[in-house]
Amino acid sequence: MCGRYGLCSFNIHWVVFDMDFVIYNVETTVAMKTKSGFALKVYATEPAAKAAVTRLRKAGSFKGEFDYSEMNNYFANIEAQVKKTNLMSGETFWESINTNYRVSTSSETFWSS
């Protein structure tokens, strides 16, 4: 069963019910993740996302420029895709830059689970 922002299969299928917002690195398009590093950090409102970006800029502890976007726009227009090779078949494929290595068919961890 998929959680609200969970992974539903081998490929990422994000389930977005509301106008949620995500913070991402402008240069790399990598989205901010929760402390576990597995799920995306999601903000329910635009002001909450804007405040988080402001805190990141003031803290100065993260490298790069950050911005926020509505999740559907982020996945459709901003998020980069990277070319990977399936570890077992050797076929190349494209996947989200935010795909965790544990669910990527290009990682040994995926195949040894």
N, C-alpha and C positions, 0 to 999 in steps of 0.2 A: 504494500500500500504506500502511496506517495504522501509525504507530508505536504504542508502548504508550499514549501519551497524545496521539496525533496527531489531525489533522482528516481525516475520511474523505470529506466531501462539502461542499457549500455550507453546510450547517448543521453545527453542532458535534455530533459523536457521540464522546463520550469513552469509551474502552475501559478499564475498571477490572477488573483481575484479582484484586487482593488488597484487604485493608482498608487502603487508603491514606488519607492525611489531607491536607487543604488548609487554609491560613491565609487568612482573609478579613477585610475591614474591616466591622465590625458595622453602621456607619451606611449605607454604600453597597452592601454585599455583594460588592464587587469582590475577587476572589481575588488573592493575591500571585503575581507572575509571575517567571520566570527572568530572568537578565540580558538575554537577547535580547528580552524583552518579548512573545514569541509564545506560549510554553507556560506552563502553570501550574506553580508550584513545588510539588512533591509530596513528602510525607514518608511513609516506609514504616511508621513506628510512631507510636503516640499520644505516647509520651514525647519523641520527636524533635520532633513538632509543638508540644508544650507548651513544650519548651525554646526553640524558635525564637520563640514568642510572648513568652516571658519576656525574651529578648534584645531583641526589638523594643521592649518596654515600657521596659526599662532604658536603651536607646540614646536614646529620646526623639526620634529624627530623623524619625519618621513621624507624620503627623497622624492623629488618630482612635484608636478603640479596636479592637483586633484580637482575634480568637478563632480557634479551629480546629474542624474538623468532619471526620467521615468523608466521603469524596468522594460516595458515593451519597446520603447524607443532604443534603449541600450542594447537589447538583444538583436533588434532588427537592423540598426544602423551604425552602432559604435563598436561593439565587441569584435575583436580580431579573431580570425580563424588561423590555426597553425597546421602545417602539413606534418603528419606522423606516419609511421610504418607499423602495421599490425605485427606484433612479435611472433605470432604463430604462422600466419599465412604469408607474411612479407609484402602484402598489399599496402599501398599508400592510401591515406584517407585524410580528410580535413576534420578537425574538431575545435571546439571552443578553447580559447586561451585559458579559460577558467576551469577546464575539466581537471578534476583531481586525479592524480596519478593512480589512485586505488581503483578508479572506474574506467581507466583508459586501457584499451586493448593493446596499446603500445608499451605497457609496463609489465615487468615480470611479476609485480605484486598482484595485478589483476588475474593472471593465469595461475598463480600458485595458491590462490584462496580456495 
